[in-house]
């Protein structure tokens, strides 16, 4: 995060949604890798009632094993082949 929630101007599209939110914030995406649905779809997040990780809400906590697998799918070179079995 480059700013705290609520410290950025609210985008006009957000005012049309009737969601409870903490306000706009600025982020810097460190990874913009294309990841295919068929690879991420089978990942299950036990912290969200055993639902697929794709079903999580904004800010949803991800169980360690699922999160590690997701990181490996996003950037296998950075994670290293040997790290995958750790999760």
Buried (B, 14 or more C-beta within 10 A) or exposed (E): EEEEEEEBEEEEEEEEEEEEEEEBBEEEEEEEEEEEEEEBEEBBBEBBEEEBBEEBEEEEEBBEBBBBBBBBBBEEEEBEEEEBEEB
